[in-house]
Amino acid sequence: MKIAGILLIIAGVVALIGGISYTSKDKAVDMGPLQIYTTEHHYIPVPAVLGFVAILGGGALLYASAKQLR
């Protein structure tokens, strides 16, 4: 439970920073030895509310795991 809480807090901070971006590489032309690739940048916006919810949920999991150890 502790690891899940930490991961939720990290995901919440990433969501608050601005979202998730990634790059994909696609083959545009394939003619024998000639190959041309294109790269596309994608962005997944994450609402700030989800970031706050993830941070609160992660904190609750950390609190519950600490209380369970007692």
N, C-alpha and C positions, 0 to 999 in steps of 0.2 A: 504494500500500500504506500510505503514511503517513496518508492521510485516513481510510482504513478503520480503521486502528488507533486514531486519535483518536475516531472515531465509536463504536467498540466501548467505549472507556474511558468516554465520556460516557453511553452506554446502561447500562453497568455501575453507574455512580454513581447514575443515576436508579433503577435496580432496587434498589439498597441503601437509597435514601431511603424507598422504600415502595411503589413500583408506579406504574402509569399510570392517570390518571383523565381522563375526557372527558365532555362534556355533549352530549346530542342533543336536537333540537327536533322534535316531531311535531305534526301537525295533528290535533286532537281533534274539532272541529266545523267543518263547512263548509256554511253555509246562506246562499248568496248573498253579500250584503255582510258577513254575520256570520261571522267566523272566529276560532276559539279554538285556541291552541297550548299544548302542555304541554312542559315541559323535564324531562328525566330525567338524573340524574347516574349515570354508570357508573364502575366501578372494576375494573381488571384487576390482581390481585395477582401479583407476580413473586417467586419464591423467591430468597432471598439467595444461594443457591449459584450461580444463574445470573448474578447480579451479579458475584460473584467470578470466575467463569469468563470473563465478558465482559471484565473488567478485565485478567485475565492474558492472554487472547488478544490484546487490543489492545496490551498491553505487548510481547508477543512479535512482533507485526507491526511495531511501531515499532522494536524492536531489529533485526529482520531487514532492514528498509529502511535503517537507519543502517549496518548492516554491509555491505549491498550497495553502498553509495555509495563505500566505501573502495577 
